[in-house]
Every structure is written in C-alpha cells, then in structure tokens.
Amino acid sequence: MFLSERLKAVKPSPTLAINAKAVSMRQAGVDVISFGVGEPDFDTPKHIRDEAVRAMEEGFTRYTAVGGIPELKDAIIEKFRCDNNLSYERDEVMISCGGKHVLYNLAHALLNPGDEVIIPAPYWVSYPPIVVLAGADPVIVGTREEDDFKLSPESLEMAITPRTKLLILNSPSNPTGSVYTESELQALAEVVLRHDIGVVSDEIYEKLIFDDRPFCSIAQVSEELKSRTFVVNGLSKTYAMTGWRIGYVAGAREIIAGMTKIQSQSTSNPNSIAQKAAVAALNGPQDFIQTMLQAFDERRQYLLQRLRGFTGIDCNMPGGAFYAFPNFGYYFNSKAGGTTMKGSADICEYFLTEARVALVPGIAFGDDNFVRFSYATGLETIKEGLDRIEGALGKLV
C-alpha cells in the first residue's frame, strides 16, 4: 500500500510539531518555555462549563443535526446581527468541529483540480495544505513588513488569473496580528468584485483587538460582496474553548448545504455537549473577553518592548490576536559552535536546544525572515523566556 500523491504534498502542522517536541523535552525533565501554540492560558468560563454539565445530566449526549442544533445557529445569527450588522438565515449557517474543520469542508465544497486560491503571506500554516488536500493550487502572495503585512489591491490584482476561485483573508492575522481597516477591505473588495471571485474571511480572532480599534468584516462592505463571502469564526480563541472544537461559517445556502453533505460523510455532527456550551458562551456574559484582552495587552506591550530592545530585532506592533512576528534576519549567517543560522528554522532549533525556548519558525508561515511568538501564556513565563533568548543571542558570533 502507498500513500496518495496528494497526501505526500502535505506536511504536519509545524506549530503542533514544535509543541510536541517541547512537551517531549519537558517529560524528559527539561525545563522548556513554549511560545509555540496559539491557545489562551485561561480556563473556559464557569457558566459555559456549567452548561456542559447540565447538558450531560439532562441526557443531551446523542446525535444532533449534522450542521448543528437550531439554538446554536440562532445564537450565531444573533451574534452576526449585533456585532457585524450582518443578516443570515439558519440554512446559511453551519457548525463544525472547530474553525479548521470549517475551512476543510469549505475547500472540498468549492474547489476543483486546477482551481487557484490566493493566500497572502505570512499565512496561517494550515491554509495551503487545506487547499492542496482539496486538489486545488495555493497561490502565495507576499506582503511587506512596512505595510503591516497586509495584502494590497495591486498585489491581489496581479495574482488573479482565469483559474482563481478564492481569496483567503485572515484579520486579525495569525501570525502577524495585523488588522485590516474598513477602507483597506473596501479597496480589496473592488478587485474581488471586478474579477468575480469568492472570499473566505477567517475572523477567529475578531474579539481580540487592541487599542480600541474597530473590527470590520469584508462581508460588511456591500451586500454584493457578502453574497460571495464565507465568514469563518469559532469559539476557541474568544472563549478559551480550544478543546471543545466548535467552529462555524456563514455564507451562501447552496454551499452551506454542500458542506453539510461533506460533514455528514466524515464527522457527522459536532459534539452535542460542546454545542450546548457554545450557546451559553454566545448568549451569556461577555465580560470575560475584556478581562482576557487586558491580560493579553499587558503581555503584548511587555513583549514588544523587550524584543525591540534586542540588538538587530525589529517587530511591528500587533493590532490583534496574541502573536508577535519579529524579524530575526539580522542574526542569519551568525554561528553557534559549528552551526550557521541560515534561516528561521535554524534559529528556532538553536533557541530550543540552547535556551530551552520553543518558537515557531517564520518559514512555516511563508516568510523565513521572521519567528512567531505566542503571548498566550503568563507574563512571568514571557519574562523568563525572553531572558533566555537574550542570553542565547549574546552567544552568537
């Protein structure tokens, strides 16, 4: 038996691989600090956990409708109405086993062999493999640090071909923390509409935005654009529910129906208990989000101050999410022992072995000059990790 050619082209998630290596080192007794995985270090709020317990005690432990229970769809519809001024019906909404599962279903419902999907780089590591697994071709379009890593209308225009089917946008961005403004989205929307392509708008970090910046979804730009946009979101980041695996999407009902068909032949419904908990998350108190955001902001400010104080390091201030993406190019071609730092993978390996700090190399996100830090961990841990990195940098020659 042989692996399929499609699978051979896909690599495991580098963020999960880094985390697994850090965990393995810890299990061997090594004190490793991880800036690797994007997972809030907060407990899921109690009222959400209580609803899950209630669901179990009331016997809500059986299959549900494949695309999600009606009350969760209604809660999502209300969220879109209140937060984004967007109107959807139940048959335009679907719930899956996390945002990644939504994107996988969406790719298989929309893409054919030979289709192209434009992905701005730096990108979340799973976008290209999801496109490849659907038999289509990812088209990577680089962005510039001085433009806050945002796709320009001119770059989008140049990347579009007769085979272009979709554009994937992620705002706030993983790994850069960049947040698109309404005017920037309007400029991209003009190109999208002119070329009659679709948009996948990944808004999983929507609530995690700093400095009182407003959030805008590209689906809000116009009703015409909304009809060709698939808004992807979930509860993992906003409500510290990563392990509960609830993601959702809103878009054209015929595509949602197709995604539901795909899900019916793969996972069936999302976890019934987690769906009930998700209703409580969306409909219940939201003050937890502000508490979490304030903690992330304190960590963001400290992390950026320290990084910018390191010799040769430059880093844009992230506007959202909980990642920083500093440029470590200054240290490329430096040496430690007999090893030369040729790129981000080498320097991350060096930090792991020399400083016992786990980071994700920028090459995994499509830009080898950078390294991703997740500050979804405690401030004292961040301080200690940066002290170790500073010491390791001082040993490079």
N, C-alpha and C positions, 0 to 999 in steps of 0.2 A: 504494500500500500504506500502511496506517495501523497504528500501534501499538495493541495491545489496551488496552481501558479499564483492565483490572487492572494492566497494567504502568505506565500513566500515573500510578497512585496510589503508585508505589514510587520512592523516591529512592535514589541511590547511597549506599554506606556513607560517612558523614561522617569516620570515623576514617581510612579509606583515602584519602579525598579530601584531608584535611589532610596526610597523609604524602606524597601525590603532589605537592602544592604545595611542601612543604618540600624534597623531592628535586629538583624543578624549579629551585627557588631555588639549591640547592647546585650544581647543574650549571651554573648561570649565574655561579658564583663567589661566591655569598653564603654567609656563614658562619651556618648555621641550626642551632639546637639543637632537637631534637624530643622532646617529652614525649607524643607522639601515639599511637603504635601499641603495643598490648599484646603485645610479643614479647620473650621473655628474651634478654638480650645474652650468653648463654653458648653455647658450641659443644655440639652433641649429643655426649654421652659417647662415648668411643672404642670401647668394647665394642659399642655399638649400631651405630656406623658400620662396625665390622669385620664385624658380622653381615650388613650390607647388601652389603658387598664379597663375602663368602662366598656369599651367595645368587646374586649375579650370576655369579661364577666357576663355580658349580655348575649354572648354566642355569635358575635359578628366575625366569624372565622371561616366562612365558606367563600366559594367563588363569588365574584361580583361581575357586573357587566365588563366586557373586555376593555373598553375605553374609559372606565372609571364610573364611580357612583354619581347619581344625579346631584346630590347635595354638594359634592366636591366640585363638580362642574359649575354649579351655581355660585359657589364661593369664588371660583376663579373668574367667572364672568363679572361678578361684583367688583373684584379686585381690579380688573381691567377698566371697568367703568369709573371707579373712584380715583385710581392712581394715574391712569393713562388717557382717560376720555375716549376709550375705545369700546365699541359695542359688538358683542358676539352672541350667537345662539348656542344651545347645547351641542348641536351637531357640528359646530365649528371649533369645538374644544375636545382635547383628548389627554388623558393622563397615562403616563408610562412609568417604568421603573428607573426614574432619575432622568436628568437632562441629557445624559449621554445616550440613553436608550431612545429618547425622543429623536435625537439627531440621526441615529442609526435607522429608525423607522422611516423618518422623513427622506433620507437619502435613497432608501430602497423603494419608496413610493414614487419618487420623482425622477430618478436618474437612469439613463440607459448607457450602454457601452458607447464610448465616443463623446459623450457629453462632457463639458468642461465646467468646473466650479472655481470661481475666483476666490482666493483666500489671502487676505493681507497678512504679511509677516512683519513682526512676530505674531504667531498664532498659537492658540491652544493646541497642545500636542495631538489631540485626537481628531481634529478636523480632517487633515489629509488622509489618514488611514480609513476613516469612515467613508470618505468619497471613493477611495480605491476599492474597498470591500463591496461597494455598490456597483463596481465595474466602470466608473467614470474617471476622469482625469483632473486632479487638482492643479490649478494654475496659481502659483505663488507670486504675489506682487509685493515687492519690498517697500517698506516705508522708511522715513528718516527720523532719527533721534531728534533733530532740530524741529521737526513738525509734530513732535509728541507722538510719534509712531502712528499717525492717522493717515488713512488712505485718502489721496487727493482725487478730485474728479478727473483730472488729466491722466493720472496713472490708471484709474479704472477704465477710462475710455480706451486707452492704448491696449489694455489687456483683453478687451472684449473681441470675440471672433464669432463667426456664424454658429459655432458649436457651444457657445456659452449658454448655460442653463440657469446658473445661480451665482449669487454673491453671498458670502458669509460675513456678517459683521458681528463683532463682539464688543459691547460697550455697557458698563466699564469692562476693560480688557484684562484678560489673563494672557500674557504675563506682565503687561506694562502698567496697568492701572489707568490707562488713558480713557477719557470720557468724551464722546462726541457731543458737540453743541447742536442746537436745533438748526442753525444756519449751515453747519457743515453737513448735516444729514440732508438738508434741502438740496444742497449742491450735488451730492451723490445721487439723490432721488431723480434729479433731472436726467442724469445719464442712464439710470436704470430704466426709466420710463421711455426714453428715446430708443433704447435698444430692446425693449420688451423682454427683460429678463426678470427672474424672481429673486427674492431676498430672504435669507434666513437670518433673523435678528436674535442673537443669543444674549439674553438680558438677565442671566442668572445672578449677577452682582448688582442689580438695579437699585436695591435699597442701601448699598454700601458705598455711598458717595460723600466726599468730604467738602468742607469749606462752603456749605450751603449752596452748592452747585445744583441747578435743576436737572432732572433726568428727562430725556426725550427719547421716545422710541421712533424709529424711522417709519413705523406704521402710522404714526400720528401726522406725518407730513401732509398726506392727502388721502381721500377715500380711494382714489385710483391706485395709489401705492399700497394701501392697506390690503387691497384685494389680491396683491401678488407678493405679500409678505407673510412669512410664518414666524410668529413671535414665540420664542422658546424661553421658558423660565422654569423655576423649581423651588423647592423649599430647603435644599441642602445648606446653602450658604447663609441665607437670611435668618433662618430659624434654628441654626445649628442642628440640622437633621440629615447629615450626610449618610448615615447608615440606614435611614428609613426608606430611601430610594423612591422619592416621589418627584417627578418632573412633569411638565405639561407644555402643551403647544396650542396656539390658536391660529386658525387660517381657513383657507377655502374648504368648504364642506366636502367636496368630492375627493380632495387629497386626504383630509382627515379620515374619511371613510376607507380609503385605501390603506392608510397607516394602521387603522383598526384591524383591517383584514390581515395585515402582516403580523401584527401583535397577537392576533388570535391563533396564529400558527407557530408562534415562538414561545412567548412567556405566558400568554393569556393575560388576565387582569393583574394590575399592580397589587401589592399586599393589601388585603382588606383592612387590617387593623391600622396600617400606616395611612390609608386614605381617610379614615375617621379622624386620626390625629391631625392630618393636614387640614381638615375642615376647621378644627379648633384653632389651628395656627393662623389661618387666613381670617377667620371671623372673630377671633379673640383679641385680647390686649396686645398692643403693638409696642409698648414702652420698652420691652426687652431689646428691640432693634437699636434704639438710641443708646442704651447702655453699652451694648456691644460695639457700636460705631465709635463711641467716645474712647473706649479702650484701644480700638484699632488706630484711631487718630493719634493718640499719645505714642503708640509704638511707631507709627509712620514717621512722626516728627523726629523721634529719637534716632531711628534707623537712618533716615536721610542725613541728619546732622553728622552722625558718625561716618557714614560712607563718604560723604563729601569732604571729610577731614582726612581721609586716607590719600596718600600720595598717588597722583595719577588717576584717581577714580572720579568719574562723572556719573550723575544719576538724575534723571528727570523726577520731579515730584509727582507721584501717582495721585490722580484725582479720585480714584475709587478702587474697589476690590480690596485685597490685602496683600498685594505684591509690590515689590520694587525690582527694577530691572537695570542695575548699574552696568556701566561699560568697563570691562576689565582688560581692554585691548592694550593698555599701557604695559601690562605685565607679560604679554605674549613675547616669546623668544627669550624670556629670562629662564634661569636654570635653578634647579634644586637637586643637589647631588649630581647624578648623571642624567637627569630627566629635563628635557626642554619643554616649556609651556607653549605648545603650538596652537592651542585654542581653548575654548571654554571647557571641553571635556577633560583636558589635561589639568587645568587649574582646579576644577571641581574634585578630581581624583586626588590632587595634591592636598586640598583643604580637608578632605575626608581622612586621608592617611596621616597627615602631619598635624592638623589642628583638631581632628575628630569633629568636624562640622560638615553636615550634609547639605548640599545645594544642588540645584538643577542647572545643567549647562545650557547656555542660550542656543546652542546648535539644535537642541530638541524642539525649540520654538521657531526655528528658521533664521536665527541670526547669531553667528558664532562669536561675536564680539562681547556678548553680554552673559550675565549669570542671573538667574531668578532667585530672589529671596521671598519666602512667605513669612509675613509677620503675624500669622495667626497662631502665635504662641506667646507665652508670658514675657513681660518686659525684662525681668531678671535673666531669663534664658537668652533673650536677644542681646543683652549687655555682655554676658559671658561669651556667647558665640562670636560677637564682633571683636572682643578682646583676643580671642584665639586666632581669628582671621588676621587681625592686625599684626600679631606676633609672627604668623606664618608668612605674611607678605614681607616682613622685615628680613626674612632669611633667603629670599630670592635674590639672585645676582644676575 
